[in-house]
């Protein structure tokens, strides 16, 4: 299950992501927002992050205008490693090296074609399980 959250700036791109996830056979939990009327992105970034941190969802995808604010909000939740990605290389690297459990994107930065490729890369790339990456993630979790 994938937790989804967006603000008004990310709403339209999130509709594309939802259709794409459905086409690929992924289940998701839509935690809002539900339209283009202005809302506060921290509410939706946190809701998606809490669903991931609790184990209710395996991964999360969050979208706002730039992806910056909603990723910062998600990363305030303990246990979340949310990466803002604007390219496929970063989406692959954050899964391989950081075992990121959330992806953030900026709807005003990316077109839907690239955004969906980033989603696919993020979801399809496994964690490397290399000892050095496990050690570094443990340091992140401890606040070192």
N, C-alpha and C positions, 0 to 999 in steps of 0.2 A: 504494500500500500504506500502511496506517495502523498504526502501532505502538500497542499497547494495554498499559497497565499499571495495576494497582490493588493496594490492600491489602485486608485482610479487611473493612474498613469500606465499601469501594467495590465489593466483589465482586458483590453483587446488582444494583446499578445497572449495572455493566459488562456483566452478562448481557443486560440490556435494550438497552444500546448495541450489543453484538455482533449481536443479532437485528435491530436497526434497520439497521445497516450492511449486513448480509446482504440484507435486503429492498431496500435502495437499490442493491445491486450493487457495493458497495465491498469490496475485499479487505483483510484485516487480519492482523497478526501478534500473537497473544496471548502476551505475555511474563509473564503471571501477575499476581497470584496465582491459585490454582485452587480456593479454598474460603474458608470463613468462619473458619477457625482463625487466631488472631492471628499476624501476620507483621510485618516491619519495612518500612514504605512506601519508605524510601530505595532499597532494592534494586530495586524495580519502577519507580519514577520514573526512576532512572538507566538501567535497561535499555531502557526505551522511548526515553529521550532519546538514548542512544547509537545506537539503530537509526535515529533521524531524523538525527542529526549525521553518521553514516557514509554517508548517502544510501540506505541499504537501504529506508527508508520515507520517504515524502514528508511525512507529518504524524504527530503522536502525540496520543493522548487518554489522560489519566491521571486516576484517581479515588481519593480516600481519604475519610475521614469529613468533613473540612472542605474538602479540596482544597489547603489551605495547605502542609502538610508535603511532599506529593508534588510540588507545583509548585516549591517551593524546591529540592528534590533535583534535579528535571529541569533547572532553570536553572543548576546548577553545571557542567553539561556545556557546553563551548565551542560556540558556534554555535546554541544553543537559545534561543528566545524563547517561553517557556511562559507563557500568561496564564490566571489563575484567573478564571473567568466564572460569574456567577450570574444573568445576564440576556442577552437577545438583543442589546440595544444594545451591550454591552461585547464580545460575541463578534464582532459585525460590525466595530466600531471597531478591535479589535486586529488583525484581518486587513487592513482598509483602511489603517491608519496604521502598524502595527508589523510587518506581514507575519509575524505569529506563526506558528510552525511546530508548536506544541503547545497543546492546550487542557487545562486542569485544571478539575475540578468536585468539589464536595463532596456526597457521597451523603446526608449527614445534614442538608444545607442545601436540597437540591433534590428535588422529586418527579420521577418518571420522565418525565411529560409535558413539563415545562419543560426537563428535561435533554436530551431528544431534539430539542426545538426549538433549543436552544443548539448542539447538535452540528450540526444542519442549517445553521444560520446560519454557524457557523464554517467548515464545509466548502464552502459555496456562495458565500461572500463573497470576491471577488478583492482582491488588493492594488491600491491606487490607482496605484502607480508615480509619484506626485507627487514632484518633486525634493526638496521639504522633508522628506518622509518617508524617502526614500532617504538623505539627508544625516544624519538623526537616527539611523537604524538603523546607519549606518556608525560614528557616534559610540558607540553602544551596543557594537558589536562591538570597537571599539578600547579600550573602558573609559574613555571620556571623560565 
